[in-house]
Amino acid sequence: MKVFSTLCAALCLSVAVWGQTGPGSIVFTAFDADGEDGFSFVTLQQIPDGFTIYFTDKEWDGNAFQGSEGVVSWANSTGVPISAGSVITLQSVQNASISSDVGTAARPELGMDLSGADEVLYAYLASPATPSTPTSFLAAISNDATSPFFVAGSGVLTNTGLTNGITATAITGDEDVAVFIGSISCDGNAETIQDCAAKINSADADQDTNWSTADGSGDQSTDSTAPDFPADSPTAANFTINNSSSYGILPIALTAFGARPSGEAVALYWQTATELNNDYMAVERSADGRAFTEIGRVAGAGTTQEAQGYQFTDRQPLPGRSYYRLRQADFDGQAEYHGPVAVTREGGKATLSLYPTIAQGQVQVQFGGLSGQSGSLQLIGSDGRVWLTQPLPEGTAGQLSISTTHLPAGLYWARLQGGQDAPQARLIVR
């Protein structure tokens, strides 16, 4: 069970599979900007022991977090996986008394101070060395005064993969306290994880009967008038998650995979953003892209939240055009394939293909035939503006994923520089 993307990280579930790590993996179920600031969230996928999630009230501007607010981390330190449908509550996130009722909470960057107005709290994955640099967003909750929500100055959803009302919640009216009071049931056999998350998240929680909110002077979180926090926060009894199907955050995030001629050999490379329970990657080769044979294995890193780079050399490659793919295997015997990528040893014309050609969020790019030269991928608008220049490894064939969320809707041309005839492909962004 695996997934690859340009912005991703990984958790694992031994009994369940809801697709890839990212938006909807957890959902905020309570928010408190009064008294001892805090929040709670429900897990829609199992969280393995040792895994860490980060939270910040810094302002996301579409590219990076801005501002001087802080970062809070939460880690599963229980020694066992935490099941889907568990509710976890953090309190006193603004000071040294920070605590969590499950696992361990910490403050890798001081300064979190939840506001009762125009605040956005994000949940995301990151490397421990750079806790303010997200690799994948999981959830967000906002208490902007009025629509539109998630706006510049408070924090936007641009380039997060989050959607208000589906994987993020907006609380109208600058509310100080908000608590989910509904009950939901989700079935992975019939619903996506986003379908499940949308049953909790609200595009306007102040008008949603599944949410209870409070505002006013004084401490609304302990005034004995619902909702109080954490007294009125939901529990696991509010959430029924069907673990008989595979709802899982997946064990590896593959961020790059390619191949290139190297003298009389073919050199393969791939990178992972994070890994969990990763035993090994088997390299498989094919002459026709259909029948593959294993030609070697590379040991995985087991469990890590640090980016890993891998290389493998096929010293007896097939003549002409051949195909390579990875079979990634977990310690529990689960496996999934990535690729294939094609490489032509004798050179030839460069090739470029896009999928889908009408994109809304992500587009997959496959390229080849750079003939030992350095190359780059350019994305050019209909007005001639170059919106993207992506350097490519020398002499490579491979595939990558690019985000289109920052691009205005319209017609674009993708152009591959570095091979014969500089091929280009048409792309429409919606």
Secondary structure, DSSP 8 states (H G I E B T S, - for coil): --EE-SS------SS---SSSSTTSEEEEEEE-SSS-EEEEEESS-B-TT-EEEEE-SEE-SSSEESS--EEEEE--SSS-B-TT-EEEEE-TTSTT-EESSSEEEEEES-----SSS-EEEEEEE-TT-TTSEEEEEEEEE--SSSS-S-TTT---TTT---BTTTEEE-SS--SEEEE---EEEETTT--HHHHHHTT--SSGGG-TTEEEE-SSS-TTSSSSSS-TTTT---GGGEEEETTS-----SEEEEEEEEEEETTEEEEEEEEEEEEEEEEEEEEEESSSSS-EEEEEEEEEEEESS-EEEEEEESS--SSEEEEEEEEEETTS-EEEEEEEEEETT--B-EEEEE-SEESSEEEEEEE--TTS-EEEEEEETTS-EEEEEEE-TT-EEEEEEE-TTS-SEEEEEEEESSBT--EEEEEE-
